[in-house]
Amino acid sequence: MTNIETAYETPFMTNIETAYETPFMTNIETAVETPFGTFSRTISETAIE
């Protein structure tokens, strides 16, 4: 997972972070509050750890 963390420093990942400001990404963040979104977030957090 270290490689994934390093990827956050690349321009590509910076663009993804910027995308969070768009309405589309706002909808994705809202989806995290749904059972499916919570499930996905849990898996992501587990993978990062």
C-alpha positions as CSV (number, residue, x, y, z in Angstrom):
1,M,0.0,0.0,0.0
2,T,3.1,2.3,0.2
3,N,3.0,2.6,-3.6
4,I,-0.6,3.7,-3.4
5,E,0.3,6.4,-0.8
6,T,3.2,7.6,-3.0
7,A,0.7,7.9,-5.9
8,Y,-1.0,10.7,-4.0
9,E,2.0,12.9,-4.7
10,T,1.6,12.5,-8.5
11,P,-0.3,15.1,-10.6
12,F,-2.9,12.4,-11.4
13,M,-3.9,12.0,-7.8
14,T,-3.9,15.8,-7.4
15,N,-6.4,16.0,-10.2
16,I,-8.6,13.4,-8.4
17,E,-8.4,15.5,-5.2
18,T,-9.5,18.6,-7.2
19,A,-12.4,16.6,-8.6
20,Y,-13.8,16.4,-5.1
21,E,-14.9,20.0,-5.5
22,T,-17.1,19.1,-8.5
23,P,-20.9,18.4,-8.0
24,F,-20.3,14.8,-9.2
25,M,-17.7,14.1,-6.5
26,T,-20.0,15.7,-4.0
27,N,-22.6,13.2,-4.9
28,I,-20.1,10.4,-4.4
29,E,-19.3,11.8,-0.9
30,T,-23.0,11.8,-0.2
31,A,-23.2,8.1,-1.3
32,V,-20.6,7.3,1.3
33,E,-23.4,7.8,3.9
34,T,-25.4,5.0,2.3
35,P,-24.9,1.4,3.5
36,F,-23.1,0.6,0.3
37,G,-20.9,3.6,0.6
38,T,-20.0,2.8,4.2
39,F,-19.1,-0.7,3.1
40,S,-16.8,0.6,0.4
41,R,-15.2,3.1,2.7
42,T,-14.6,0.3,5.3
43,I,-12.8,-1.8,2.7
44,S,-10.8,1.2,1.5
45,E,-9.7,2.0,5.0
46,T,-8.8,-1.6,5.7
47,A,-6.8,-1.8,2.5
48,I,-4.9,1.4,3.4
49,E,-4.0,0.0,6.8
